[in-house]
């Protein structure tokens, strides 16, 4: 919607500019407008009509691009949640393929979901597997499910095994 409105504003601004300049040139050729009058008219058309319309259209188109990126990110986050919740266990490579992304981007999205408190579970980065798990079960977790080592808090909402690197997200 924003993109369409932006395009309409840009086209409208350009059409007004062309039509206005055509009238001014026609008046100059007929002798009904002097050169200073034509220049003043051109400045008025340009600065009062054309530039604001075109600039507004460009701003709306840029805003549309930004919304598109934000919508894509939200869609990707939803897809990760849906994959993990429906399968309870999903490989990180499957997530990468489904999203058409790469490992650093997927890691960032997983951490974002944890920070938003939308995902609880754990990831074994060495094996590349993402597991869904109830947050209450993770809070009570003392021993790593992967290697049996003692887990400790690694940050806000994250418990980590110092031995195998498995991260548990509360």
matplotlib code that plots the C-alpha trace (Angstrom):
import matplotlib.pyplot as plt

x = [0.0, 2.8, 4.7, 1.8, 1.0, 4.7, 4.7, 1.5, 2.9, 6.1, 4.2, 1.8, 4.7, 6.4, 3.3, 2.4, 6.0, 5.9, 2.4, 3.3, 6.6, 4.7, 2.2, 5.1, 6.9, 3.8, 3.2, 6.8, 6.5, 3.3, 4.7, 2.2, 4.8, 8.2, 11.4, 11.6, 7.9, 8.6, 11.5, 9.4, 6.7, 9.2, 10.6, 7.1, 6.0, 9.3, 9.5, 5.9, 4.5, 7.0, 9.7, 7.3, 5.3, 8.3, 10.1, 7.0, 6.7, 10.4, 9.9, 6.9, 8.7, 11.7, 9.3, 7.6, 11.0, 11.7, 8.3, 9.0, 12.3, 10.6, 7.7, 10.2, 12.0, 8.7, 7.7, 11.1, 10.8, 7.3, 8.5, 11.3, 8.8, 6.3, 9.0, 10.3, 6.9, 5.4, 8.4, 9.8, 13.3, 14.6, 18.1, 19.6, 20.4, 16.7, 15.9, 18.7, 17.3, 13.6, 14.5, 17.1, 19.4, 22.8, 24.0, 24.8, 21.4, 19.6, 21.6, 20.7, 17.0, 17.0, 18.6, 16.0, 13.2, 14.7, 15.1, 11.4, 10.6, 8.8, 11.1, 12.2, 14.3, 17.9, 20.4, 23.3, 25.4, 27.9, 25.2, 23.2, 19.9, 17.2, 14.9, 11.7, 11.3, 9.1, 10.7, 9.9, 11.9, 14.9, 14.8, 15.2, 17.9, 21.2, 22.8, 23.3, 21.1, 23.9, 27.0, 26.0, 28.0, 26.8, 25.1, 25.4, 23.7, 25.4, 23.2, 19.7, 17.5, 20.4, 21.9, 24.9, 27.0, 30.6, 31.8, 29.9, 28.6, 24.9, 22.7, 19.4, 17.0, 14.5]
y = [0.0, 2.4, 1.5, 2.1, 5.5, 6.4, 5.6, 7.6, 10.6, 10.5, 10.2, 12.9, 15.3, 14.6, 15.0, 18.3, 19.5, 18.6, 20.1, 23.3, 23.7, 23.2, 26.0, 28.2, 27.6, 28.1, 31.4, 32.4, 31.5, 33.4, 36.4, 36.4, 35.6, 37.3, 35.3, 36.4, 35.5, 32.0, 31.5, 32.5, 30.2, 27.3, 27.9, 27.9, 24.7, 23.0, 23.9, 24.0, 21.1, 18.8, 18.4, 17.8, 15.3, 13.4, 13.5, 12.3, 9.4, 8.5, 8.5, 6.2, 3.8, 3.6, 3.1, 0.3, -1.4, -1.2, -2.7, -5.5, -6.4, -6.3, -8.4, -10.9, -11.1, -11.7, -14.4, -16.1, -16.0, -17.5, -20.2, -21.2, -21.3, -23.4, -25.8, -26.4, -26.6, -29.0, -31.3, -30.7, -31.3, -29.8, -29.6, -26.2, -27.1, -27.7, -24.2, -22.7, -24.4, -23.5, -19.9, -19.7, -18.2, -18.9, -20.1, -16.7, -15.3, -18.3, -18.1, -14.4, -15.2, -18.0, -15.6, -13.0, -15.5, -16.3, -12.6, -12.1, -15.0, -16.8, -19.9, -22.3, -25.3, -26.0, -26.1, -28.4, -26.3, -29.2, -31.6, -28.7, -29.7, -27.4, -28.9, -27.5, -27.9, -26.5, -23.5, -25.0, -28.1, -26.1, -23.9, -27.1, -28.5, -29.2, -31.7, -31.4, -33.7, -34.1, -34.9, -35.1, -32.1, -29.6, -26.6, -23.0, -19.7, -18.0, -14.9, -13.7, -16.6, -18.9, -21.9, -23.4, -26.6, -25.5, -29.0, -29.5, -26.0, -27.0, -23.9, -24.2, -21.3, -20.5]
z = [0.0, 1.0, -2.1, -4.4, -2.8, -3.1, -6.8, -7.3, -5.5, -7.6, -10.9, -9.9, -9.0, -12.3, -14.3, -12.6, -13.2, -16.9, -17.5, -15.5, -17.5, -20.7, -19.8, -18.8, -22.1, -24.1, -22.3, -23.0, -26.7, -27.1, -25.3, -22.5, -19.9, -19.6, -18.9, -15.2, -14.9, -16.4, -14.0, -11.0, -12.2, -12.6, -9.1, -7.6, -9.5, -8.6, -4.9, -4.0, -6.0, -7.6, -4.9, -2.0, -4.0, -5.3, -1.9, -0.1, -2.7, -2.1, 1.7, 1.4, -0.9, 1.5, 4.4, 2.4, 1.9, 5.6, 6.5, 4.0, 5.7, 9.1, 7.8, 6.4, 9.7, 11.6, 9.1, 9.6, 13.4, 13.2, 10.9, 13.3, 16.2, 14.1, 13.0, 16.5, 18.2, 15.7, 15.4, 18.9, 17.4, 14.2, 12.7, 12.3, 8.7, 8.1, 9.5, 7.3, 4.2, 5.0, 5.5, 2.7, 5.3, 6.9, 10.3, 11.8, 10.8, 12.2, 15.5, 15.8, 15.2, 17.8, 20.3, 19.4, 20.1, 23.4, 24.3, 23.4, 25.7, 22.9, 22.7, 25.4, 24.6, 23.8, 21.0, 20.6, 18.1, 17.6, 16.4, 14.9, 16.6, 18.0, 20.7, 22.1, 25.9, 28.6, 30.4, 33.8, 32.9, 31.9, 35.1, 37.1, 34.9, 36.6, 34.3, 30.5, 28.5, 25.9, 27.9, 31.5, 32.6, 35.1, 33.5, 34.6, 33.7, 30.7, 30.4, 30.5, 29.7, 28.7, 30.6, 29.0, 29.4, 29.7, 28.5, 25.2, 24.6, 24.5, 25.2, 27.0, 26.5, 29.3]

ax = plt.figure().add_subplot(projection="3d")
ax.plot(x, y, z, "-o")
ax.set_aspect("equal")
plt.show()
